[in-house]
Amino acid sequence: MRVIFANQRLRDTCASDKAMVREYGAARARKIQVRLQHLQVVETLAELRQLPGRPHELTGDLKGSIAVCLDGPYRLVMRPLDAEDSVVVPPIDWGSVKAVVIDGVYDYH
């Protein structure tokens, strides 16, 4: 799967182990690295459902986004993209999504 970051700062942070630990702490940084590795090895979002992290669609203001669990109330949030790199409008066909935009790490409490 192709992974794009929503902004330069997030991309730079996720590219550096030291920056990730500084920003998120050691335990959460490890979980983020694992979830990003999962995204890179799967071909579609449907395959992501077979891996740990409980990927799920969000509702409310973030409808159309997908989250995977990190630790505690923290989630890695992403938006699925279609073949033309446009954000997919719900309902999401998990089997056809081959690219995502990572929006960030959010606390849902």
Secondary structure as the mmCIF struct_conf table of DSSP 4:
data_model
#
loop_
_struct_conf.conf_type_id
_struct_conf.id
_struct_conf.beg_label_comp_id
_struct_conf.beg_label_asym_id
_struct_conf.beg_label_seq_id
_struct_conf.end_label_comp_id
_struct_conf.end_label_asym_id
_struct_conf.end_label_seq_id
STRN STRN1 ARG A 2 PHE A 5
BEND BEND1 ALA A 6 ASN A 7
HELX_RH_AL_P HELX_RH_AL_P1 GLN A 8 ALA A 15
HELX_RH_AL_P HELX_RH_AL_P2 ASP A 17 TYR A 24
HELX_RH_AL_P HELX_RH_AL_P3 ALA A 26 VAL A 41
BEND BEND2 GLU A 43 THR A 44
HELX_RH_AL_P HELX_RH_AL_P4 LEU A 45 LEU A 48
TURN_TY1_P TURN_TY1_P1 ARG A 49 GLN A 50
BEND BEND3 LEU A 51 GLY A 53
STRN STRN2 HIS A 56 GLU A 57
HELX_RH_3T_P HELX_RH_3T_P1 GLY A 60 LEU A 62
TURN_TY1_P TURN_TY1_P2 LYS A 63 GLY A 64
STRN STRN3 ILE A 66 CYS A 69
BEND BEND4 ASP A 71 ASP A 71
TURN_TY1_P TURN_TY1_P3 GLY A 72 PRO A 73
STRN STRN4 TYR A 74 LEU A 81
TURN_TY1_P TURN_TY1_P4 ALA A 83 GLU A 84
BEND BEND5 ASP A 85 ASP A 85
HELX_LH_PP_P HELX_LH_PP_P1 SER A 86 SER A 86
STRN STRN5 VAL A 87 VAL A 87
HELX_LH_PP_P HELX_LH_PP_P2 VAL A 88 VAL A 89
BEND BEND6 PRO A 90 PRO A 91
HELX_LH_PP_P HELX_LH_PP_P3 ILE A 92 ILE A 92
TURN_TY1_P TURN_TY1_P5 TRP A 94 SER A 96
STRN STRN6 ALA A 99 ASP A 107
#
